[in-house]
Amino acid sequence: MSLAADIVVALVALLHVWILVLEMFLWDRPAGRKAFGLTPEFAQATKTLAANQGLYNGFLAAGLFWGLSLGAAGAGVKVFFLACVLVAGVYGAATASRKILFIQGLPAALGLGLLALA
């Protein structure tokens, strides 16, 4: 189970790297606007706020990669950062879009479940 857990943790980390790229660098470009359903005007007006969000997503990814780099000793680190992702997914679903629960929250919950079984 630990290999499956680490694969899910790595995928969640990579997802958050992609979210970082979307929010920090592509927010006002077609790919970013399409991903988040934004008008060009709204994307331009909120570009700085989105970059800040992207940075936080990068921190989540960095924490997950850190946990992976520690091997078995990183279980607590992985649990902490997956829990942060899960909380962010639940909050995002409640305040922004229910889709966030499935994109962010569900993979984090799966990773936590697999870590619990490992």
TIVO-2410 file (N, C-alpha, C; in nm, 3 decimals):
# residues 118
REC num residu      c1      c2      c3 atome chaine
REC   1      M   0.081  -0.121   0.000     N      A
REC   1      M   0.000   0.000   0.000    CA      A
REC   1      M   0.085   0.127   0.000     C      A
REC   2      S   0.206   0.119   0.055     N      A
REC   2      S   0.284   0.243   0.065    CA      A
REC   2      S   0.324   0.294  -0.073     C      A
REC   3      L   0.347   0.205  -0.169     N      A
REC   3      L   0.377   0.249  -0.305    CA      A
REC   3      L   0.256   0.320  -0.365     C      A
REC   4      A   0.138   0.264  -0.347     N      A
REC   4      A   0.015   0.326  -0.398    CA      A
REC   4      A  -0.006   0.462  -0.332     C      A
REC   5      A   0.019   0.470  -0.201     N      A
REC   5      A   0.005   0.597  -0.130    CA      A
REC   5      A   0.102   0.700  -0.186     C      A
REC   6      D   0.227   0.659  -0.207     N      A
REC   6      D   0.327   0.753  -0.258    CA      A
REC   6      D   0.294   0.798  -0.400     C      A
REC   7      I   0.238   0.710  -0.480     N      A
REC   7      I   0.197   0.749  -0.616    CA      A
REC   7      I   0.088   0.854  -0.609     C      A
REC   8      V  -0.011   0.833  -0.522     N      A
REC   8      V  -0.119   0.931  -0.508    CA      A
REC   8      V  -0.065   1.063  -0.454     C      A
REC   9      V   0.024   1.058  -0.356     N      A
REC   9      V   0.085   1.180  -0.302    CA      A
REC   9      V   0.159   1.255  -0.413     C      A
REC  10      A   0.235   1.182  -0.494     N      A
REC  10      A   0.308   1.245  -0.605    CA      A
REC  10      A   0.212   1.308  -0.705     C      A
REC  11      L   0.102   1.240  -0.735     N      A
REC  11      L   0.004   1.296  -0.829    CA      A
REC  11      L  -0.062   1.422  -0.772     C      A
REC  12      V  -0.093   1.421  -0.644     N      A
REC  12      V  -0.151   1.540  -0.580    CA      A
REC  12      V  -0.050   1.654  -0.585     C      A
REC  13      A   0.077   1.623  -0.559     N      A
REC  13      A   0.181   1.727  -0.566    CA      A
REC  13      A   0.192   1.783  -0.708     C      A
REC  14      L   0.193   1.696  -0.807     N      A
REC  14      L   0.201   1.742  -0.947    CA      A
REC  14      L   0.078   1.825  -0.985     C      A
REC  15      L  -0.039   1.784  -0.937     N      A
REC  15      L  -0.160   1.863  -0.960    CA      A
REC  15      L  -0.142   2.005  -0.906     C      A
REC  16      H  -0.083   2.017  -0.788     N      A
REC  16      H  -0.066   2.149  -0.729    CA      A
REC  16      H   0.043   2.230  -0.798     C      A
REC  17      V   0.139   2.164  -0.857     N      A
REC  17      V   0.235   2.236  -0.943    CA      A
REC  17      V   0.161   2.292  -1.064     C      A
REC  18      W   0.072   2.213  -1.122     N      A
REC  18      W  -0.006   2.259  -1.237    CA      A
REC  18      W  -0.097   2.376  -1.198     C      A
REC  19      I  -0.160   2.367  -1.081     N      A
REC  19      I  -0.243   2.477  -1.034    CA      A
REC  19      I  -0.158   2.603  -1.014     C      A
REC  20      L  -0.037   2.586  -0.960     N      A
REC  20      L   0.056   2.699  -0.947    CA      A
REC  20      L   0.079   2.764  -1.082     C      A
REC  21      V   0.109   2.684  -1.183     N      A
REC  21      V   0.135   2.737  -1.317    CA      A
REC  21      V   0.013   2.811  -1.370     C      A
REC  22      L  -0.104   2.750  -1.355     N      A
REC  22      L  -0.227   2.814  -1.403    CA      A
REC  22      L  -0.250   2.947  -1.333     C      A
REC  23      E  -0.234   2.950  -1.201     N      A
REC  23      E  -0.268   3.071  -1.126    CA      A
REC  23      E  -0.159   3.178  -1.134     C      A
REC  24      M  -0.034   3.137  -1.139     N      A
REC  24      M   0.074   3.236  -1.139    CA      A
REC  24      M   0.111   3.287  -1.278     C      A
REC  25      F   0.103   3.200  -1.377     N      A
REC  25      F   0.156   3.235  -1.509    CA      A
REC  25      F   0.054   3.236  -1.622     C      A
REC  26      L  -0.055   3.163  -1.607     N      A
REC  26      L  -0.153   3.151  -1.716    CA      A
REC  26      L  -0.289   3.208  -1.683     C      A
REC  27      W  -0.303   3.272  -1.568     N      A
REC  27      W  -0.433   3.320  -1.520    CA      A
REC  27      W  -0.507   3.404  -1.623     C      A
REC  28      D  -0.436   3.496  -1.686     N      A
REC  28      D  -0.503   3.586  -1.782    CA      A
REC  28      D  -0.481   3.543  -1.927     C      A
REC  29      R  -0.432   3.424  -1.946     N      A
REC  29      R  -0.413   3.368  -2.080    CA      A
REC  29      R  -0.528   3.272  -2.108     C      A
REC  30      P  -0.547   3.233  -2.234     N      A
REC  30      P  -0.662   3.145  -2.265    CA      A
REC  30      P  -0.670   3.018  -2.181     C      A
REC  31      A  -0.558   2.951  -2.156     N      A
REC  31      A  -0.563   2.826  -2.077    CA      A
REC  31      A  -0.610   2.852  -1.935     C      A
REC  32      G  -0.561   2.957  -1.874     N      A
REC  32      G  -0.602   2.990  -1.738    CA      A
REC  32      G  -0.746   3.036  -1.731     C      A
REC  33      R  -0.785   3.121  -1.826     N      A
REC  33      R  -0.924   3.169  -1.827    CA      A
REC  33      R  -1.020   3.053  -1.848     C      A
REC  34      K  -0.983   2.960  -1.936     N      A
REC  34      K  -1.070   2.845  -1.962    CA      A
REC  34      K  -1.078   2.755  -1.839     C      A
REC  35      A  -0.965   2.729  -1.774     N      A
REC  35      A  -0.963   2.640  -1.658    CA      A
REC  35      A  -1.051   2.691  -1.545     C      A
REC  36      F  -1.056   2.824  -1.529     N      A
REC  36      F  -1.130   2.882  -1.417    CA      A
REC  36      F  -1.257   2.954  -1.461     C      A
REC  37      G  -1.289   2.952  -1.589     N      A
REC  37      G  -1.411   3.014  -1.639    CA      A
REC  37      G  -1.413   3.166  -1.620     C      A
REC  38      L  -1.304   3.233  -1.659     N      A
REC  38      L  -1.290   3.376  -1.634    CA      A
REC  38      L  -1.307   3.458  -1.760     C      A
REC  39      T  -1.359   3.577  -1.743     N      A
REC  39      T  -1.359   3.673  -1.853    CA      A
REC  39      T  -1.220   3.738  -1.858     C      A
REC  40      P  -1.182   3.788  -1.973     N      A
REC  40      P  -1.051   3.856  -1.980    CA      A
REC  40      P  -1.039   3.972  -1.881     C      A
REC  41      E  -1.146   4.046  -1.863     N      A
REC  41      E  -1.144   4.161  -1.772    CA      A
REC  41      E  -1.124   4.117  -1.626     C      A
REC  42      F  -1.198   4.014  -1.586     N      A
REC  42      F  -1.186   3.966  -1.449    CA      A
REC  42      F  -1.047   3.906  -1.425     C      A
REC  43      A  -0.998   3.832  -1.522     N      A
REC  43      A  -0.865   3.772  -1.509    CA      A
REC  43      A  -0.759   3.880  -1.493     C      A
REC  44      Q  -0.767   3.984  -1.570     N      A
REC  44      Q  -0.668   4.092  -1.559    CA      A
REC  44      Q  -0.679   4.162  -1.424     C      A
REC  45      A  -0.800   4.185  -1.379     N      A
REC  45      A  -0.820   4.257  -1.252    CA      A
REC  45      A  -0.776   4.175  -1.130     C      A
REC  46      T  -0.775   4.043  -1.142     N      A
REC  46      T  -0.744   3.957  -1.027    CA      A
REC  46      T  -0.611   3.883  -1.042     C      A
REC  47      K  -0.533   3.922  -1.139     N      A
REC  47      K  -0.408   3.852  -1.169    CA      A
REC  47      K  -0.314   3.843  -1.048     C      A
REC  48      T  -0.298   3.950  -0.973     N      A
REC  48      T  -0.208   3.950  -0.858    CA      A
REC  48      T  -0.262   3.859  -0.748     C      A
REC  49      L  -0.392   3.862  -0.724     N      A
REC  49      L  -0.451   3.773  -0.624    CA      A
REC  49      L  -0.432   3.626  -0.662     C      A
REC  50      A  -0.450   3.597  -0.791     N      A
REC  50      A  -0.434   3.459  -0.838    CA      A
REC  50      A  -0.290   3.412  -0.822     C      A
REC  51      A  -0.195   3.501  -0.849     N      A
REC  51      A  -0.054   3.463  -0.832    CA      A
REC  51      A  -0.025   3.429  -0.686     C      A
REC  52      N  -0.085   3.501  -0.595     N      A
REC  52      N  -0.069   3.471  -0.453    CA      A
REC  52      N  -0.126   3.333  -0.421     C      A
REC  53      Q  -0.244   3.303  -0.473     N      A
REC  53      Q  -0.303   3.170  -0.455    CA      A
REC  53      Q  -0.213   3.063  -0.513     C      A
REC  54      G  -0.157   3.090  -0.629     N      A
REC  54      G  -0.068   2.994  -0.693    CA      A
REC  54      G   0.053   2.963  -0.608     C      A
REC  55      L   0.106   3.066  -0.545     N      A
REC  55      L   0.221   3.047  -0.457    CA      A
REC  55      L   0.187   2.951  -0.343     C      A
REC  56      Y   0.069   2.967  -0.284     N      A
REC  56      Y   0.027   2.877  -0.177    CA      A
REC  56      Y   0.012   2.734  -0.227     C      A
REC  57      N  -0.039   2.718  -0.348     N      A
REC  57      N  -0.048   2.583  -0.405    CA      A
REC  57      N   0.090   2.524  -0.427     C      A
REC  58      G   0.186   2.609  -0.461     N      A
REC  58      G   0.323   2.563  -0.474    CA      A
REC  58      G   0.380   2.515  -0.341     C      A
REC  59      F   0.344   2.584  -0.233     N      A
REC  59      F   0.389   2.540  -0.101    CA      A
REC  59      F   0.331   2.403  -0.066     C      A
REC  60      L   0.206   2.380  -0.102     N      A
REC  60      L   0.146   2.248  -0.078    CA      A
REC  60      L   0.223   2.141  -0.156     C      A
REC  61      A   0.252   2.169  -0.282     N      A
REC  61      A   0.328   2.073  -0.364    CA      A
REC  61      A   0.466   2.049  -0.303     C      A
REC  62      A   0.533   2.156  -0.263     N      A
REC  62      A   0.667   2.142  -0.204    CA      A
REC  62      A   0.663   2.056  -0.078     C      A
REC  63      G   0.562   2.076   0.005     N      A
REC  63      G   0.550   1.996   0.126    CA      A
REC  63      G   0.528   1.849   0.095     C      A
REC  64      L   0.446   1.821  -0.006     N      A
REC  64      L   0.423   1.682  -0.044    CA      A
REC  64      L   0.549   1.618  -0.101     C      A
REC  65      F   0.621   1.691  -0.185     N      A
REC  65      F   0.748   1.638  -0.238    CA      A
REC  65      F   0.850   1.618  -0.125     C      A
REC  66      W   0.850   1.707  -0.029     N      A
REC  66      W   0.939   1.694   0.086    CA      A
REC  66      W   0.907   1.564   0.161     C      A
REC  67      G   0.778   1.543   0.187     N      A
REC  67      G   0.737   1.420   0.255    CA      A
REC  67      G   0.780   1.296   0.178     C      A
REC  68      L   0.765   1.300   0.046     N      A
REC  68      L   0.808   1.187  -0.036    CA      A
REC  68      L   0.959   1.166  -0.026     C      A
REC  69      S   1.034   1.274  -0.023     N      A
REC  69      S   1.180   1.264  -0.019    CA      A
REC  69      S   1.231   1.202   0.111     C      A
REC  70      L   1.151   1.207   0.214     N      A
REC  70      L   1.191   1.153   0.344    CA      A
REC  70      L   1.165   1.003   0.356     C      A
REC  71      G   1.101   0.944   0.256     N      A
REC  71      G   1.070   0.801   0.261    CA      A
REC  71      G   0.971   0.772   0.371     C      A
REC  72      A   0.992   0.661   0.440     N      A
REC  72      A   0.899   0.620   0.546    CA      A
REC  72      A   0.893   0.723   0.658     C      A
REC  73      A   1.002   0.794   0.680     N      A
REC  73      A   1.005   0.895   0.787    CA      A
REC  73      A   0.918   1.017   0.753     C      A
REC  74      G   0.874   1.028   0.628     N      A
REC  74      G   0.795   1.143   0.586    CA      A
REC  74      G   0.645   1.124   0.596     C      A
REC  75      A   0.601   1.015   0.658     N      A
REC  75      A   0.457   0.987   0.665    CA      A
REC  75      A   0.381   1.103   0.730     C      A
REC  76      G   0.432   1.154   0.840     N      A
REC  76      G   0.364   1.264   0.908    CA      A
REC  76      G   0.359   1.390   0.824     C      A
REC  77      V   0.464   1.416   0.750     N      A
REC  77      V   0.468   1.534   0.661    CA      A
REC  77      V   0.364   1.517   0.551     C      A
REC  78      K   0.357   1.398   0.492     N      A
REC  78      K   0.259   1.372   0.386    CA      A
REC  78      K   0.116   1.387   0.439     C      A
REC  79      V   0.091   1.334   0.559     N      A
REC  79      V  -0.043   1.345   0.619    CA      A
REC  79      V  -0.078   1.492   0.641     C      A
REC  80      F   0.015   1.569   0.696     N      A
REC  80      F  -0.012   1.710   0.721    CA      A
REC  80      F  -0.048   1.785   0.593     C      A
REC  81      F   0.034   1.768   0.489     N      A
REC  81      F   0.009   1.844   0.366    CA      A
REC  81      F  -0.113   1.793   0.290     C      A
REC  82      L  -0.139   1.663   0.294     N      A
REC  82      L  -0.263   1.612   0.233    CA      A
REC  82      L  -0.384   1.664   0.308     C      A
REC  83      A  -0.375   1.674   0.440     N      A
REC  83      A  -0.486   1.730   0.518    CA      A
REC  83      A  -0.508   1.876   0.481     C      A
REC  84      C  -0.400   1.950   0.460     N      A
REC  84      C  -0.413   2.090   0.415    CA      A
REC  84      C  -0.484   2.098   0.280     C      A
REC  85      V  -0.446   2.009   0.189     N      A
REC  85      V  -0.510   2.005   0.056    CA      A
REC  85      V  -0.658   1.970   0.071     C      A
REC  86      L  -0.688   1.874   0.156     N      A
REC  86      L  -0.827   1.834   0.177    CA      A
REC  86      L  -0.910   1.950   0.233     C      A
REC  87      V  -0.857   2.019   0.331     N      A
REC  87      V  -0.928   2.135   0.388    CA      A
REC  87      V  -0.948   2.242   0.280     C      A
REC  88      A  -0.845   2.268   0.201     N      A
REC  88      A  -0.858   2.366   0.093    CA      A
REC  88      A  -0.963   2.322  -0.008     C      A
REC  89      G  -0.968   2.193  -0.038     N      A
REC  89      G  -1.068   2.142  -0.132    CA      A
REC  89      G  -1.210   2.155  -0.079     C      A
REC  90      V  -1.229   2.126   0.048     N      A
REC  90      V  -1.362   2.139   0.109    CA      A
REC  90      V  -1.403   2.286   0.114     C      A
REC  91      Y  -1.311   2.371   0.154     N      A
REC  91      Y  -1.341   2.514   0.161    CA      A
REC  91      Y  -1.370   2.570   0.021     C      A
REC  92      G  -1.288   2.531  -0.075     N      A
REC  92      G  -1.312   2.577  -0.213    CA      A
REC  92      G  -1.445   2.530  -0.267     C      A
REC  93      A  -1.483   2.408  -0.234     N      A
REC  93      A  -1.612   2.357  -0.279    CA      A
REC  93      A  -1.727   2.432  -0.215     C      A
REC  94      A  -1.711   2.470  -0.089     N      A
REC  94      A  -1.816   2.543  -0.018    CA      A
REC  94      A  -1.827   2.688  -0.061     C      A
REC  95      T  -1.717   2.747  -0.106     N      A
REC  95      T  -1.717   2.890  -0.134    CA      A
REC  95      T  -1.703   2.928  -0.280     C      A
REC  96      A  -1.647   2.841  -0.362     N      A
REC  96      A  -1.620   2.879  -0.501    CA      A
REC  96      A  -1.688   2.788  -0.602     C      A
REC  97      S  -1.654   2.660  -0.600     N      A
REC  97      S  -1.708   2.566  -0.698    CA      A
REC  97      S  -1.704   2.425  -0.641     C      A
REC  98      R  -1.815   2.355  -0.651     N      A
REC  98      R  -1.821   2.218  -0.601    CA      A
REC  98      R  -1.719   2.128  -0.671     C      A
REC  99      K  -1.682   2.163  -0.792     N      A
REC  99      K  -1.585   2.087  -0.870    CA      A
REC  99      K  -1.451   2.075  -0.797     C      A
REC 100      I  -1.418   2.174  -0.716     N      A
REC 100      I  -1.291   2.173  -0.641    CA      A
REC 100      I  -1.284   2.055  -0.546     C      A
REC 101      L  -1.397   2.015  -0.491     N      A
REC 101      L  -1.400   1.900  -0.400    CA      A
REC 101      L  -1.349   1.775  -0.471     C      A
REC 102      F  -1.384   1.759  -0.597     N      A
REC 102      F  -1.345   1.640  -0.671    CA      A
REC 102      F  -1.203   1.652  -0.727     C      A
REC 103      I  -1.164   1.772  -0.766     N      A
REC 103      I  -1.031   1.792  -0.824    CA      A
REC 103      I  -0.923   1.792  -0.716     C      A
REC 104      Q  -0.951   1.853  -0.603     N      A
REC 104      Q  -0.851   1.871  -0.499    CA      A
REC 104      Q  -0.878   1.781  -0.378     C      A
REC 105      G  -1.000   1.784  -0.330     N      A
REC 105      G  -1.033   1.716  -0.206    CA      A
REC 105      G  -1.032   1.564  -0.216     C      A
REC 106      L  -1.091   1.510  -0.319     N      A
REC 106      L  -1.101   1.365  -0.334    CA      A
REC 106      L  -0.963   1.299  -0.347     C      A
REC 107      P  -0.873   1.349  -0.432     N      A
REC 107      P  -0.739   1.288  -0.437    CA      A
REC 107      P  -0.665   1.295  -0.303     C      A
REC 108      A  -0.681   1.406  -0.231     N      A
REC 108      A  -0.616   1.418  -0.100    CA      A
REC 108      A  -0.674   1.316  -0.002     C      A
REC 109      A  -0.805   1.300  -0.004     N      A
REC 109      A  -0.869   1.202   0.084    CA      A
REC 109      A  -0.823   1.060   0.048     C      A
REC 110      L  -0.810   1.031  -0.079     N      A
REC 110      L  -0.762   0.901  -0.122    CA      A
REC 110      L  -0.619   0.877  -0.071     C      A
REC 111      G  -0.534   0.980  -0.085     N      A
REC 111      G  -0.398   0.969  -0.036    CA      A
REC 111      G  -0.393   0.946   0.114     C      A
REC 112      L  -0.477   1.018   0.188     N      A
REC 112      L  -0.482   0.998   0.334    CA      A
REC 112      L  -0.527   0.858   0.369     C      A
REC 113      G  -0.626   0.810   0.298     N      A
REC 113      G  -0.674   0.674   0.321    CA      A
REC 113      G  -0.567   0.569   0.295     C      A
REC 114      L  -0.495   0.586   0.185     N      A
REC 114      L  -0.388   0.491   0.152    CA      A
REC 114      L  -0.274   0.499   0.253     C      A
REC 115      L  -0.244   0.620   0.300     N      A
REC 115      L  -0.139   0.633   0.403    CA      A
REC 115      L  -0.181   0.564   0.532     C      A
REC 116      A  -0.309   0.572   0.564     N      A
REC 116      A  -0.359   0.508   0.686    CA      A
REC 116      A  -0.347   0.356   0.676     C      A
REC 117      L  -0.359   0.303   0.555     N      A
REC 117      L  -0.350   0.159   0.535    CA      A
REC 117      L  -0.205   0.109   0.525     C      A
REC 118      A  -0.114   0.202   0.498     N      A
REC 118      A   0.028   0.162   0.476    CA      A
REC 118      A   0.097   0.123   0.603     C      A
***
